[in-house]
Amino acid sequence: MAVAALGLSLLAVFAAAATSGRRRSPGSPLRLDDALQGVIDGHARSIARLESAVRKLASEERRQGQVIRGAVQHVGMVRYDAFEDVGGRLSFSCALLDDRGDGVVVTSINGRQDTRVYAKPVSGGRSSHNLSEEEETAIQQALAGPREAVSAG
C-alpha cells in the first residue's frame, strides 16, 4: 500500500512536469508547484503512519505469542473405574498443559460414599509428586497433541 502511494506520487510529479505550460531550459531543475508538493508530503505522512502501525502490530503479535505459549493448549483425559464396586467410569485424571508442558493434572476419585479431588503441578511434562498410572497417561496424551483424549482406561 505504501509502495502504491509512493508510485502514485511519482506519477503525479511526472504528469505535472509533462503537462506544465512552462518551458524549462534543459539544464534547469524541475520545480514543483505547491499543490503537488502538498500531495507528496501527504503521501509521505501516510506512509510514516502505516510504517508505525505495522511496527505496533508486529510488537503486539510478539506479545500475544508469548501469552499464547503460556495458555492451556494441551489437554489429556483418562476416565476409569477407581473401585471394582463402582461402575460408570466416573473417576478421571485430566492434564491441562501449556506449550512448554507446564500446568496441572487434576484427578477425581469417585467412590460410593464420597468423591476426592487431587491436583498436582506439572513442569516440563513431569511432576515432583507421585503420579498414578492414569495421571501419567493423561499427561502423555496431552503432550502427544490433538487427538481423541479420552481413553477406555
C-alpha positions in Angstrom: 0.0 0.0 0.0 2.8 2.4 0.9 4.6 1.4 -2.3 1.5 2.1 -4.3 1.1 5.6 -2.7 4.7 6.4 -3.5 4.3 5.2 -7.1 1.2 7.4 -7.5 3.1 10.4 -6.1 5.9 9.9 -8.6 3.4 9.5 -11.4 1.8 12.8 -10.3 5.2 14.5 -10.4 6.0 13.3 -13.9 2.5 14.1 -15.1 2.7 17.7 -13.7 6.1 18.1 -15.3 4.8 16.8 -18.7 1.7 18.9 -18.7 3.3 22.1 -17.4 2.7 25.0 -19.7 6.1 26.5 -18.9 9.1 25.6 -20.9 12.2 24.9 -19.0 15.7 25.0 -20.2 17.5 21.6 -20.4 19.8 22.3 -17.5 17.3 23.9 -15.1 15.9 21.9 -12.2 12.3 20.7 -12.2 10.1 22.9 -9.9 7.0 21.5 -8.3 4.1 23.8 -7.5 2.7 24.0 -4.0 -0.3 21.6 -4.7 1.9 18.9 -6.0 4.3 19.3 -3.1 1.4 19.0 -0.7 0.2 15.8 -2.3 3.7 14.3 -1.9 4.0 15.5 1.7 0.6 14.0 2.4 1.6 10.6 1.0 4.9 10.8 3.0 2.9 11.3 6.2 0.6 8.4 5.3 3.5 6.1 4.6 5.0 7.1 8.0 1.7 6.3 9.8 1.5 3.0 8.0 5.0 2.1 9.0 4.2 3.0 12.6 1.1 0.9 12.6 2.9 -2.1 11.1 5.6 -1.8 13.9 2.9 -1.7 16.6 1.1 -4.7 15.0 4.4 -6.7 14.9 5.1 -5.8 18.6 1.6 -6.9 19.6 1.9 -10.1 17.7 5.1 -11.0 19.6 3.4 -10.2 22.9 0.4 -12.3 22.1 2.6 -15.1 21.0 4.2 -15.1 24.5 0.7 -15.1 26.2 -0.5 -17.9 24.0 2.5 -20.1 24.8 1.6 -19.8 28.5 -2.1 -20.7 27.9 -3.6 -24.2 28.2 -3.1 -25.7 24.8 -2.8 -29.4 25.6 -5.4 -31.5 27.3 -5.4 -35.2 28.1 -8.1 -37.0 30.0 -8.5 -40.6 31.2 -11.8 -41.9 32.6 -11.8 -45.1 34.7 -13.4 -47.0 37.5 -11.3 -46.4 40.6 -13.0 -49.2 42.6 -14.4 -52.6 41.4 -17.8 -52.0 43.1 -18.3 -48.6 41.5 -19.0 -48.5 37.7 -19.7 -45.9 35.1 -16.1 -44.7 34.8 -16.9 -41.7 36.9 -13.3 -41.2 38.1 -10.9 -39.3 35.9 -7.5 -37.7 35.6 -7.2 -34.6 33.4 -3.9 -32.9 32.4 -4.0 -29.2 31.4 -0.7 -28.1 30.0 0.8 -25.1 28.1 3.2 -25.2 25.2 6.1 -26.0 27.5 4.4 -28.9 29.2 3.7 -26.9 32.3 0.4 -27.0 34.1 -1.6 -29.2 36.3 -3.1 -32.7 36.4 -6.4 -33.0 38.3 -7.7 -36.3 39.5 -11.2 -37.1 40.8 -11.7 -40.4 42.6 -15.4 -41.3 42.7 -16.4 -43.8 45.4 -19.8 -45.0 46.7 -19.8 -42.6 49.7 -17.6 -39.7 48.6 -15.5 -38.1 45.9 -12.0 -36.9 46.4 -10.2 -34.4 44.1 -6.4 -34.0 43.8 -4.3 -31.5 41.8 -0.6 -31.9 41.1 1.7 -29.5 39.4 3.3 -30.4 36.2 6.5 -28.9 34.9 8.0 -29.9 31.5 5.7 -32.9 31.3 6.8 -34.2 34.8 5.7 -33.8 38.3 7.6 -33.7 41.6 4.7 -35.6 43.2 4.0 -39.3 42.8 1.7 -39.8 39.9 -0.8 -42.6 39.3 -0.8 -44.6 36.1 -3.9 -42.7 35.0 -2.3 -39.3 35.7 0.8 -40.2 33.7 -1.4 -41.4 30.8 -3.3 -38.1 30.9 -0.1 -36.1 30.7 1.3 -38.3 27.9 -2.0 -37.8 26.0 -1.8 -34.0 26.5 1.8 -33.9 25.3 1.0 -36.1 22.3 -1.0 -33.4 20.6 -4.5 -33.0 19.3 -6.4 -36.3 19.1 -9.0 -38.2 21.0 -8.1 -37.5 24.6 -10.4 -39.9 26.4 -9.2 -43.4 26.7 -11.0 -46.6 27.7 -8.6 -47.0 30.7 
